[in-house]
Amino acid sequence: MSVRTCELYNEDNDRKAVIFVDKSLDKDVWCVDCYEGAHFVRLIECEGHTEQYAYDAAENWVNKWGSFE
């Protein structure tokens, strides 16, 4: 089971990140689904990291910062 917590969009609304916590494993794992337009591009699993790390990864995706260009 996963619980969605937040969605982020960039200024052009061409990228979206959905932040959720996956509760199907023995421990909670923060994850980010990354979309470009209406198409799913990638999943970022933040296992071993905090909720803030997932939010930062989502922000990086939607703003095309770092290796997400």
C-alpha positions in Angstrom: 0.0 0.0 0.0 1.2 3.5 -0.7 0.1 6.8 0.7 0.3 9.9 -1.5 1.5 13.0 0.3 2.1 15.7 -2.3 2.4 16.7 -5.9 4.8 19.3 -7.3 4.7 21.0 -10.7 7.1 23.2 -12.6 6.2 26.7 -13.9 5.4 25.3 -17.4 3.3 22.4 -16.0 5.3 20.0 -18.2 6.8 18.1 -15.3 5.1 16.6 -12.3 6.4 14.8 -9.2 4.2 12.7 -6.9 5.6 12.1 -3.5 4.4 9.1 -1.6 5.4 6.6 1.1 5.4 2.9 0.3 4.0 1.0 3.2 4.0 -2.4 1.5 7.5 -3.3 2.7 8.7 -4.1 6.3 9.6 -0.4 6.6 8.2 2.8 5.2 10.1 3.9 2.0 9.7 7.4 0.6 9.3 7.5 -3.2 8.8 9.9 -6.0 7.0 9.2 -9.3 8.3 11.5 -12.1 6.2 12.5 -15.0 6.9 14.5 -18.2 3.7 15.7 -19.7 1.2 12.9 -19.0 3.9 10.2 -19.3 5.5 8.3 -16.4 9.3 8.6 -16.7 10.9 7.2 -13.6 10.5 6.2 -10.0 12.9 7.5 -7.4 13.1 5.2 -4.4 14.5 7.1 -1.4 15.1 4.0 0.8 17.2 4.9 3.8 16.5 8.6 3.4 14.1 11.0 5.0 10.8 12.6 3.8 12.7 15.8 3.2 15.1 13.9 0.9 12.1 12.8 -1.2 10.7 16.4 -1.4 14.2 17.6 -2.5 14.4 14.9 -5.2 10.9 15.9 -6.4 11.8 19.6 -6.5 15.0 18.7 -8.5 12.9 16.7 -11.0 10.3 19.4 -11.7 12.9 22.2 -11.9 15.2 20.1 -14.1 18.1 20.6 -11.7 21.1 18.2 -11.5 21.1 14.9 -13.4 17.4 15.4 -14.3 18.0 17.7 -17.2 
